[in-house]
Amino acid sequence: MLKQMGAIATSLIVLTTFALSQGKLTGWRIVTPVGISARWTRSKDRLVINFTKSGNERRLLLLETTSPDIAKAKSVLLRFKLKLVKGKPPKLAVLAYGASNEVWFKVSPLLALANEEFEWQLPLTGLRPAAFSVISGEPDLTKIRRLQVGLALDGACSGVWEIREIALLTKPFRPSRPLVIPIFPEIPLFLHHDPAAKARTSIVKEGIDGEWCWKTEFAIPGGRHMYVLPSIHMPDMDLTGYSELRITYRAKLPVGIKALLIILVENDGSHYYNDQIAVPTDEWRTLTIPISEFRLGSWSQDENGKLDLDQIEGIVVGMHGTTSEQEAHGAIWVASIAFVP
């Protein structure tokens, strides 16, 4: 993805832009898209972009500003409607350009897709250098000359993006609603377990009211410490401003295993865990865990010893411990996962 975003950023450097002068879009320009068929109409209080993309590669649909307010910005506010006619849900993208065309970027999934207006605030933290850049670390926004904000489109798609407002905010990002991790058959799943354990993980229709849920079944021998670690991958996610993890689950655990093992995984592989709160239950239970109660695993290392919310890319809902049963069986169902402000 870094290489892909880097190549896209390079091509955008030489593109022309078209100015928007009305109302709450003042100071932002449309960047001529590459690999996207787009037409736009402007009125007094909105910009409407109809877009179609046929290729599988990632392409960007962006607006750009060179406002001096970039230097003191903490986040970007977008107020819009997005109607997806076909294809995968897009993500929001931010690209920042330095004086010598150094490029930093990040992408973030949308909370929901609905043909209704809503606000989205994207923190200007966690930006990463593009693949071709020799720079490292996050950008100094006082030295950024151009900022681009828009949609990252993956795969063939078409839709209508109606933008009402874009604003640079000087206050830190404060999310206003939960960030829900969708559970659906195509979501990437991974599974690690002790060689002596037997396990499988999948998305099945055994959730609340027959909805999709994430199910893990396992069998472990007794008498020694065992682990089963199924995980969901959450690419390009920035959880800055969120304070709690909310999970709806049920679980059958072997004798001696007192609670589920829940791990938040950073993109460098650091593991922050909690194994004391999510106790087994035959009924669906919704549990809210403060992120502050996750601690660095003794088996893991982190460069700064703290959980970085802009680096979380996965969540494990599994088990570890020792059972007295000769061969113990268990199962874990997860109906929903969300991060709460």
N, C-alpha and C positions, 0 to 999 in steps of 0.2 A: 504493500500500500504506500509506503514512503516513496518508493521509486515512482509509482504511478502518479502520486500527487506532485512530486517534484517535476516530472515531465509536463504535467498540465500547467503548473505554475510558470515554467519557462515559456510555454507558448503564450500565456496570458500577458507577459511583459510587453509584447509589441502590439497588442490589440488596441484599437480605438475604442472610445467610450462615448455615450450620448448622455447629455446632462438632463437631470430632472430638477425643475425649478419650483414645483408647486408644494405648498403647505408643508406637511410633516415629512416629506421626502427631499426637502431642500438640501443641497450639498452632496447628494448621491447621484452617481451616473451608472447607466447600464453598460456592462462590459460585453462587447460582442462575443457571443458564445461560439465555441468550437465543437463541432460534432453534434450540435443540437439545432433542430429547426425551431425557431421561435419568432413569434410576432407579438408586439406589445401595443397597448393603447393606454393613453394617459388622460385623466380627467382632473378635476380640481382637487380631489382628495384621495386618489388612488392610482396605482399602476397595476394593470392586468397583463400578465404574460401567459400566452398559450404556448406550450412547448411539446415537442415530440422528439424522441431519440430512438434510433433503431439498433445501434451497436451494443455490445456487451460491456465495453470498457467504461470506466468512470469518466464522466464529463461534468463540468461545473456551469451553473447558471448564476451569475454574480452581479451585485451592485458594488460600486467603489466610491470611497470618499478620500479626499486629501486634506480634510479639515484639521486645523491645528488642535482641535479638541481630542484627537487621538492620543496626544501626549499624557493626558490626565484621565483617560477612559479606564474604567474597571470592567465594563460589560457592554454588550450591545442588546438593545431592545428591538424586537420585531413584532409588529401587529399585523396579522394577515389571515387570509383564508387559503386553503390548499385543497384542491379537488384532484385526486389521482384517478384518471380514467382507466389506465392499465399499467402494469408493471410493479416493481418492488417499491416500497415506501422510500422516498428520498431521505437524505440526512442534511443537516445544516452544516455549512462549511465556512471557515474563516481563514483568510490568508493575509499575512502582514509582510510588507516589503520595506527593507531598509534602504539607505541612501545608495548603496551599490547593488541594488536588486537582490540582496539576501532575502530569502523567503522562509517564513515560518507558517505553519498551518495546524488546524485541527478540524475534525468533523465530529458531529454529535447527533445521535438519533432523535427524531421527533417523538413527543409524547403520544400523539395520536394524529390520525388523519380523518378529518370531517369537514364537510362544507359549511363550516361555521367559523366565525372570527375568534381568534384567541391570541394571547400575547405569549411571546417566548423570549426569555432573557438568557443570553449566552455569555458566560464569564470569559474574559480575555486572559485566562490563565491556562497553563498546560499546552501552549503552542509549541510545536516541535519543528526543528529544521527540516526543510525538504531534502530529499535524498542527494541532490547534486550540491548542496551547500557544504562549505567547510566549517561553518559556524557550529557552536554547540550551546546548549542551554536555551532558556526562554528569552524572547526579545526584550530589549529596553524600549518601552513604548514611546519614550521621549525622542527616540531616534527613528521611529517608524514614519515613513513618508506617505504610504498608501495602505489602506485597509479595505479588503474585499469581503463581502458577506453574501451568502446565497445558499443554493441547493447543490448537493452532490448527488448525481443521478447514476445509479448502477443498473446495467441491463436495459433492455428495450422498455420504454415507458412513454406515457403522454399524460398531460394534465393541464390544469389552470392554476396559476399562482397569482393571487390578488393581494397586493401589498398596500397597507394603509399607512404604516409609519415605520421608520428606522431611526433610532436615536442612540447616540453614544452616552452612556451613563457614567457618572463619576463615583457612584456608590457601589460597594461590593455586591456581587450577585446574591440575590435572595430568592430562591425558588418559591413558587406560590402553590404548587400542587405536587402530589407524589409522582415519581418517575417509575412507571410500571415496566417490568421486563416481560415482554410477551412470551408466552409458552405456546409453541406451535410445532408441527412435525418437522419443519426444516431447520429449527434452531440447532446450532452446533453443540453436540454433547461429547464429553470425554469421560473416561473411566480408568482409574488407577486403583489397584488393590494388592494386598499381600498375595504372593504366589500360591499360598495354600488356600486362599479364599476363592469362591466361585461367585460371580456377580454379572449382572447385566443391567443396563439402564436404557430407557426409551421414553418416547412421548406416546401416551395412550389416552383413550377416552374413558378414564375412570375418575375424572375430577368431579367437582360439585355440579350437580344436575347434568352429568354426562359430558362435561366439557373436557378439553384437553388438559392433561396434567403430566408432570414429570415423575416417572416411576423407576425405582431401583430395587431390585430383588437380589438377595445374597445368601450364601451359606458359608459359615466359618467353623473351623475346628475349635475345640475348647482347650483351656490350659495354657494359652500363651497369647500375648498381645497381637491383635489383628486390626487391619484397617481396610475400609472400602470407601473410596473417594470419587464419587461421580461429580462432574462439574458442568456448568453452562458457561459458554464463552460470551462475553459482552464487549465487542470491539468498539473502539472510538467513543467511550462513554466518560463524561466528566461529571462526577458527583459532588463537585464543590457546592457547598450550601446545604447539603442534605445531612441530617443528623441521626436517622434511625433506619434500620432495615425491618421491613414488615413482610412476614412470610405466612402463608396459609398451608398447613400440612397435616398429615396424619402418619403414624409410624408404629410398626411392630418391631421391637428390638429384643435381642436375646437377653437372657438372665445375666445380670452383671453389667450390662450397658445402660447407663442411667439417662443419657441424653444424646441427641444428635450432635454431630460435629459439623459446625458451620464455619466456613473459611472464606474470607475475602482475599482475592489474589491480585497483587499488583502486576503490571506488565513486565517487571523484571523478575517475576517468580516469587517475590516475597509473600509469605502466608501470614495472615492475621486471623485468629480463630476465636470461637466461643464454643465450649462443649458442656455447658452447665444449665442452659435455660430451656432448650427445646426438648422437653421430656416426651416419652412415647405416649400416644393417645389413639384410641380406636375411632374417635370422632374427629371431624375437621376442626382444627384449632388455628386461630389467627394470632400470631405472636409478633410483638414489636420489640426489637433489640436495639438499644442505643449503640451507635457505631463506636462510641468511646469505650465500650466494654469488650471490644475485640483487641487481642494482644498478640504480639509477634510470637510465632511458634519457635520453640527451642531448636527445632530442626531447620529453621529458616534463617536467612540473613537479609538485612536491608541497609542501604547506605546511610540512612538517617535515623533509623529506628522508630519511624512513625508511619502511620497509615496515611498515604497521600491519596486524597479523594479524586484527584484528577488522573490517577494512574491505575485505578481498579479496572480490571478487564475480565474477571471471572468470579463465579461463586460456586463453592462446594457445599453440598448438603449430603453428608454421609455419616459414617460412624467409625469409632475406634474403641479399643478396650479389650478386656479378657472375659470370656464367658466360661462358666463351669459345665455347660452342656457339652456332651461328646461331639455332636454336630448341631449347630444352632442355625435356624433360618430366620430371616427378617425381611422387611420391606418398608420402603419410604415413598410416600406420595407427596408431591408438592403441587398445589393448585395455583398459587400465585406468589410472585416476588415483586416487591416494590421498595423503593427508597423514598423516605418521607422527610420533608423539610423540618 
